[in-house]
Amino acid sequence: MKLRTRLIITFLVIVILPIFLICITFFGIGQYQIKAVEKAFGIEGDIYDLLSNSVKVYSKGTAKIYDKMQEDLKEDPTCFEQKDYLQSINEKLIDKSSVLIVMKDGSIFYSGSEENIDLVKNILPDFDKDDSEGGREMYIREKQLLIKQINFSFSDGADGDVYIVTQVSDMIPQIKSTMFQMIIATVLTLIFTGIALVSWIYNGLVSPLRLLSEATQKIAEGNLDFTMDLSGHAEEIDNLCSNFEDMRRRLKETAEEKVQYDNENRALISNITHDLKTPVTAIKGYAEGIMDGVADTPEKQEKYIRTIYSKANDMDRLINELTFYSGIDANRIPYNFTKIHIADYFSDCVEEMAMDLESKNIEMIFENQLAKDTVVIADPVQMKKVVNNIIGNSAKYIDKSKGIIKIKIKDAEEFVIIEIEDNGRGIAAKDLPYIFDRFYRTDISRNSSKGGSGIGLSIVKKVLEDHGGRIWAASKVGEGTTMIMELRKYEEVAVNE
């Protein structure tokens, strides 16, 4: 879900949900209180018109009792003289905020509440001016009193008046309770909606941002060994977290590569120091031998000079190898790619190197299984370095009296496979996966006179990868090693004009 969508939903929830919940709550409370009003005041039918006029509600509330009292008077003219009867009527009126008062010749005969005695004396006598029989009703706004009156005569002939005095308020208690409950319901609804929205926004925005802050702190402290999985939030937050995780992973890879690079550089310095120290020591020793007259014959002098020359060549080869590796590692070596007839190219390589290897008692064999016109795109100079490096390694580690190096090129559909096989001492299975790694040497002690710098095969791998190819090895200790290279064929694509 996008952040924009989440904000729109939040806005709609803020506006609609409280209104919806408040309406439902108000309806429920209203229905409950209406039933309470109907029960308390004995009102039946449509009550909504009465709720706006509290006087009508109170009047309706005592109407049945008032009518019943008039009927009782007709049946028993002495009923208003009976205290038990009056007490029972008063108890019913109390629930309706009313009291019963009976006057006899202007004096109080019965009062349901002592609090109204003075009020009755000051207000009620005006009813006696009308000598008509029956009942009547009046509302005194100043005192908020609703008074219903019935005239009758006592059995001894005295004038009697019965009053139902109702204390009227602007709102009936149930309506006041309803308004209070609605206010409470509104506040609770807003609080509930606010908590729900804050929780939703917190989990969707604040929580992932807090985790991002913690992750940033970890990175600042140099800790990159953790993962971030914050899916399920706003799309923008998920993208941010995903990008942050990619950044963390790349930083970790960069840090690991730097550590590896530093280790390799330290290994390189150590290896180069050793590999340079050996020929330098030899050159120094043979030079001192010549200077001190140890080489006292022309034959010895020639031998010493040739040894010095050989060691100098070893140093020059090592320096050139390091220079070349530094160049390709920094992608500073320019390639001159051209079309090469691969069979002719390797035939020339074999012919060129065969004589030199023959002097070392190593036989060079070439086997071509390709069509004559098979072409690849390659840099002939750099490919020559690849071939020389592999064959040089093969020749270096051949431990048989009769060495054999066989080059076989064959077809593999879209690719050309070049196999360079020797009958040397082979490579241990534990070392085979690492021989193309930079500065890796199977002879860790570097005590072997045949040990190299450990970067030759890494150069081979890099050059072939830059050609869009690859290389791997197969070997058995004591039997020999096969280097297998793969290059893609060149195919011309006809363009229809």
ABEGO torsion letter per residue (X at the ends): XBAAAAAAAAAAAAAAAAAAAAAAAAAAAAAAAAAAAAAAAGBBEBAAAAAABAAAAAAAAAAAAAAAAAAAAAABAAAAABAAAAAAAAAAAAAAGBBBBBBBGGBBABBABAAAAAAAAAAAAAAAABABBEBBBBBBAAAGBBBBBBBBBBAAGBBBBBBBBBBBBABBAAAAAAAAAAAAAAAAAAAAAAAAAAAAAAAAAAAAAAAAAAAAAAAAAGBABBBBBABGBBAAAAAAAAAAAAAAAAAAAAAAAAAAAAAAAAAAAAAAAAAAAAAAAAAAAAAAAAAAGABABAAAAAAAAAAAAAAAAAAAAAAAAAAAAAAAAAGABBBBBBBBBAAAAAAAAAAAAAAAAAAAGBBBBBBBABBAABBBBBBAAAAAAAAAAAAAAAAAABABABBBBBBBBBBBEABBBBBBBBABAEBBAAAAAAAABBGBBABAAGABAABBAGAAAAAAAAAAAAAGBBBBBBBBBGAEBBBBBBBBBBBBBBBBX
